[in-house]
């Protein structure tokens, strides 16, 4: 399963698809991290054109509207500054409506909140925000 993190060498959906298309294997997949899908300015219609069998796993998180200006700021936000679902600008429900059902996990590294709440409370808050987000943003269709 190939992810396309905005801080790695393969950082866009097109680049990831190019790599996957070059692999002669039946068990390749595309790992979707909502943060990276958003920051790569992925066209949601492009997700519709991909093999459904590629979609196996995703990470759920949100991000601030402001895009970090430097690589260092971007790296820090990726690793320590993600937001709970519904706090930022990522259209997670919109993205999810363009992909088949898959295994999802909550991926919200946030140093400030971890220090403020501790790991268990941060995890509990992440789960509660995720539940509230999907309750108020139903996914229109799944294919």
Secondary structure, 3 states (H helix, E strand, C coil): CEECCCCCCCCCHHHHHHHHHHCCCCCCCEEEEHHHHHHCCCCHHHHHCCCHHHEEEEEECECCCCCCCCHHHHHHHHHHECECCCCCCCCHHHHHCCCCCCEEEECCCEHHHHHHHCHHHHHHHHHHHHHHHHHHCCCCCCC
